[in-house]
Amino acid sequence: MFNRLTSPSKLKAKGIMGMNQRNHSYIGRYNDRSKYPLVDDKLKTKIIAQEHGATTPALIGTIGSQVEVKNIHKMVKDWPGFVIKPAQGSGGKGILVILSHKDGVYTKPSGETVNEEDVERHISNTLAGLFSLGGKNDVAVVENLIKFDDCFDGFSYEGVPDVRIIVFKGYPVMAMMRLSTSASDGKANLHQGAVGVGIDIATGKAVRAVQFDLPVTEHPDTGKDLSTLQVPHWPKLLTLASSAWEMTGLGYMGTDMVLDREEGPMVLELNARPGLAIQIANGAGLLPRLQHIENLGTPKTYPTAEERVHYAAKHFGVHANELVQGES
């Protein structure tokens, strides 16, 4: 199940899409630039997601100027854990995860501690645009720490696993789960060392796993067998991802979601320029699936999110006849 892609000819045969083709043929063609602020700014994403009935992590507060930086300690006083992220960040940059804090000592998922000045410095850097798209001045967003579902015990290390689904013209076409590791410092970012697990669109089951683009069969920190991963609430997650098309109007995007132990499926972020590592995690290319949707044309009555999920499960699953169970 976890075979490595070894040659350019194999990559081409599997329909692997490169960066230039992604930018020109899909992002440039299907994403209206006027819609970018809806997903490039995490505060705006949170608002539109909530307006469409989606659950998002609780907003503790925001810090928008240097004079407000020291307010962070009072802001999080009654919140055991929290996350600070740049509103316009990308690629997981600038995200500070705090698991607990006491007497001015803040503990990260790795067990490393930082003091009040360290937290303030991180926020100051965020406001200065150190982590934002284009280096523009930014806002620090402070959110409640997600309590990930117990079903993922052992699959993630010191951090919250998330689900990335590529959505094209409202159809979920490819999915993966990103699992944090000690190397990724509790963050679900593949470039920083998180494990990417390809997920079968039809069933929510693992099909392949990689770390640093190399195949793995077990979680590097916990030893958990990654092939046993099964994402619960899969039909609901797919429908939530599919509905992001109605939320944003973006034709090609990445949807990042989490499963909270108490709140269930949540929208974490939406991305107008999703990366391509999801193909490596799945051992399959995006192009055949994208071209399949393009060939459908535009019907007079566009399918609902549920209908699009049903179609994707039928045509893009590991076994084409293995439909999502429990869909409406």
C-alpha positions in Angstrom: 0.0 0.0 0.0 2.9 2.4 0.6 4.9 2.1 -2.6 7.3 4.8 -3.4 7.0 6.9 -6.7 10.5 6.4 -8.1 10.8 7.9 -11.6 9.7 10.8 -13.8 7.9 8.5 -16.1 5.9 7.0 -13.3 5.0 10.5 -12.1 3.8 11.5 -15.5 1.8 8.3 -15.9 0.1 9.0 -12.6 -1.0 12.5 -13.8 1.1 14.4 -11.3 0.5 18.1 -11.6 3.5 20.5 -11.3 3.6 24.1 -9.8 3.5 25.9 -13.1 0.5 24.0 -14.4 -1.3 24.5 -11.0 -0.7 28.2 -11.1 -1.6 28.7 -14.8 -4.3 26.2 -15.5 -6.2 26.0 -12.2 -5.4 28.8 -9.8 -5.1 31.5 -12.5 -8.1 30.2 -14.5 -10.6 29.3 -11.8 -9.8 31.6 -8.9 -11.0 35.2 -9.1 -8.4 37.3 -7.4 -11.0 39.5 -5.9 -12.0 36.5 -3.8 -8.5 35.9 -2.3 -9.0 38.2 0.7 -11.7 35.8 1.9 -9.2 33.0 2.4 -5.9 34.9 2.7 -7.2 36.6 5.9 -8.0 34.0 8.6 -10.4 36.4 10.4 -12.5 36.8 7.2 -12.4 33.1 6.6 -13.7 32.5 10.1 -16.6 34.9 9.5 -17.7 33.5 6.2 -17.5 29.9 7.5 -19.7 30.8 10.5 -22.1 32.6 8.2 -22.5 29.4 6.2 -23.1 27.3 9.4 -19.7 25.8 9.8 -18.0 25.5 13.2 -14.6 27.1 13.7 -12.1 27.3 16.6 -13.3 29.8 19.2 -11.7 33.2 18.8 -10.1 34.4 22.0 -9.1 37.8 20.6 -6.9 39.7 18.2 -3.9 42.0 18.5 -3.5 44.5 15.8 -0.9 47.0 17.1 2.3 47.0 19.0 0.8 48.9 21.9 -1.6 46.0 22.4 1.1 43.3 22.5 1.4 43.1 26.3 -2.4 42.5 26.5 -1.8 38.9 25.4 -1.2 37.6 29.0 -4.5 39.0 30.3 -6.3 37.9 27.2 -5.4 34.2 27.7 -5.4 34.2 31.5 -8.6 32.0 31.6 -7.7 29.8 28.6 -5.6 26.7 29.5 -4.2 26.4 25.9 -4.3 28.6 22.9 -2.8 29.2 19.4 -1.4 32.5 18.1 -1.3 32.7 14.3 -0.8 35.5 11.7 -4.1 36.4 10.0 -2.4 36.4 6.7 0.2 33.7 7.2 0.8 30.8 4.9 2.5 27.4 5.0 2.2 27.1 8.7 4.6 29.9 9.3 4.3 32.0 12.5 1.9 29.6 14.4 2.7 29.4 18.1 0.9 26.6 19.9 0.8 26.8 23.7 -0.4 23.8 25.5 -0.5 25.3 29.0 0.8 28.2 31.0 1.4 29.3 34.6 3.1 32.2 36.3 4.4 33.6 33.0 5.8 30.3 31.7 4.3 29.1 28.5 4.6 25.4 27.5 4.7 24.3 23.9 3.5 20.8 22.8 7.2 19.6 22.7 7.6 20.4 26.4 9.8 23.4 25.6 8.9 26.5 27.6 9.0 30.2 26.6 8.5 33.2 28.8 6.3 36.3 28.5 8.9 38.2 26.5 9.2 35.4 24.0 5.5 35.4 23.4 5.4 39.2 23.1 8.3 39.0 20.6 6.5 36.4 18.5 3.4 38.7 18.3 5.5 41.7 17.5 7.1 39.8 14.6 3.7 38.7 13.5 2.4 42.3 13.4 5.6 43.4 11.5 4.7 40.9 8.7 7.5 38.4 9.3 5.2 35.5 8.6 2.6 37.1 6.3 2.1 36.8 2.6 4.2 39.5 0.9 5.6 40.6 4.2 2.7 43.0 4.8 1.8 44.3 8.3 -0.5 41.7 9.9 -2.8 41.0 12.8 -2.2 38.3 15.4 -5.2 35.9 15.8 -5.5 34.1 19.2 -7.7 31.0 19.1 -8.7 28.3 21.5 -6.7 25.1 21.4 -8.4 22.3 19.6 -9.1 19.1 21.5 -8.5 16.5 18.9 -10.8 13.4 18.7 -9.6 10.4 20.8 -9.8 8.2 17.7 -6.5 9.8 16.6 -4.5 8.8 19.7 -1.1 7.6 18.5 -1.5 9.0 15.0 -0.3 12.4 16.0 2.5 13.6 18.3 2.1 16.7 20.5 -0.2 18.4 18.1 -3.6 18.4 16.4 -4.0 16.4 13.2 -5.9 18.0 10.4 -7.5 17.0 7.1 -6.6 18.7 3.8 -9.1 18.3 1.0 -8.6 19.7 -2.5 -11.9 21.0 -3.9 -12.3 21.8 -7.6 -15.5 23.5 -8.8 -17.1 22.3 -5.6 -16.1 18.6 -5.9 -13.7 17.1 -3.4 -11.0 15.5 -5.6 -8.2 14.4 -3.2 -7.6 14.3 0.5 -4.9 13.7 3.1 -4.4 13.8 6.8 -1.5 15.7 8.2 -0.1 14.3 11.5 2.3 16.3 13.7 5.6 14.9 14.9 8.4 15.9 17.2 10.2 17.2 14.1 7.3 19.5 13.2 7.0 20.9 16.8 3.4 19.9 17.1 2.4 21.5 13.8 0.6 19.7 10.9 2.9 21.1 8.3 4.6 18.7 5.9 7.6 20.9 5.1 8.4 21.0 8.8 8.3 17.2 9.2 4.6 16.3 9.7 3.5 13.0 8.3 1.1 13.2 5.3 -1.4 10.3 5.0 -3.3 9.9 1.7 -7.0 9.3 2.3 -9.4 7.5 0.1 -12.1 9.9 -1.0 -14.7 7.1 -0.9 -14.1 5.6 2.5 -11.9 7.9 4.6 -9.3 5.2 5.0 -5.5 5.6 4.7 -4.0 4.6 1.4 -0.3 5.7 1.8 1.9 7.8 4.1 5.0 9.9 3.7 7.3 12.1 5.8 9.7 14.5 4.0 8.3 13.0 0.7 9.6 9.5 1.7 7.2 6.6 2.3 6.6 5.6 6.0 4.5 2.8 7.4 4.5 3.9 11.1 4.4 7.2 12.9 8.0 8.1 13.6 7.3 9.0 17.3 4.6 6.7 18.4 5.1 3.6 16.2 1.4 3.6 15.3 0.5 1.7 12.1 -0.5 4.4 9.7 -2.4 2.0 7.4 -5.0 1.6 10.1 -6.0 5.2 10.1 -9.8 5.7 9.4 -11.2 9.3 9.5 -14.6 9.4 11.3 -17.4 11.6 10.2 -16.0 11.3 6.7 -19.1 12.2 4.7 -19.7 15.3 6.9 -16.1 16.4 6.4 -16.4 15.9 2.6 -19.6 17.9 2.5 -18.1 20.6 4.6 -15.1 20.9 2.3 -17.4 20.8 -0.8 -19.5 23.6 0.6 -16.4 25.9 0.8 -17.1 26.5 -3.0 -20.4 28.2 -2.1 -18.7 30.0 0.8 -15.9 31.6 -1.3 -16.6 31.3 -5.0 -13.1 29.9 -5.5 -12.9 27.2 -8.1 -9.7 25.6 -6.9 -8.8 25.5 -3.3 -7.6 23.6 -0.3 -9.8 23.2 2.8 -8.2 22.4 6.1 -10.4 20.9 8.8 -10.1 19.3 12.2 -12.1 17.0 14.3 -12.6 18.4 17.8 -13.5 16.0 20.5 -16.4 18.2 21.7 -17.4 20.3 18.7 -16.9 17.8 15.9 -15.8 18.8 12.4 -14.4 22.3 12.2 -13.1 24.6 9.4 -9.6 25.6 10.3 -8.4 27.4 7.1 -9.2 27.8 3.4 -6.4 28.1 0.9 -6.5 29.6 -2.6 -3.0 28.2 -3.4 -2.9 24.7 -1.9 0.4 22.9 -2.2 1.0 19.8 -4.3 2.4 17.4 -1.7 -1.0 15.8 -1.4 -0.2 13.9 -4.6 2.9 12.3 -3.0 0.9 11.4 0.1 -1.7 9.7 -2.1 0.6 8.2 -4.7 -1.6 9.6 -7.4 -1.8 12.7 -9.5 -4.4 15.4 -9.4 -4.6 16.0 -13.2 -6.9 13.1 -14.1 -9.4 14.0 -11.5 -9.3 17.7 -12.3 -9.7 17.0 -16.0 -12.6 14.6 -15.2 -14.5 17.5 -13.5 -13.7 19.9 -16.3 -15.1 17.5 -18.8 -18.5 17.5 -17.0 -19.2 21.0 -18.2 -21.7 23.2 -16.4 -25.2 21.9 -16.0 -28.3 24.1 -15.9 -28.8 23.1 -12.3 -25.6 22.7 -10.4 -25.3 19.7 -8.1 -25.6 20.2 -4.3 -22.6 19.7 -2.0 -24.0 16.3 -1.0 -24.5 15.3 -4.7 -20.9 16.4 -5.5 -19.6 14.4 -2.6 -21.5 11.3 -3.9 -20.1 11.8 -7.4 -16.5 12.2 -6.1 -16.7 9.1 -3.9 -18.0 7.1 -6.8 -15.4 8.2 -9.3 -12.3 9.1 -7.3 -12.2 6.4 -4.6 -9.5 3.8 -4.5 -12.3 1.4 -5.5 -14.6 3.3 -7.8 -17.7 1.3 -6.7 -17.0 1.8 -3.0 -19.3 4.7 -2.1 -19.2 6.8 1.0 -21.3 5.2 3.7 -24.0 7.2 5.4 -24.3 10.0 2.9 -27.6 11.6 2.2 
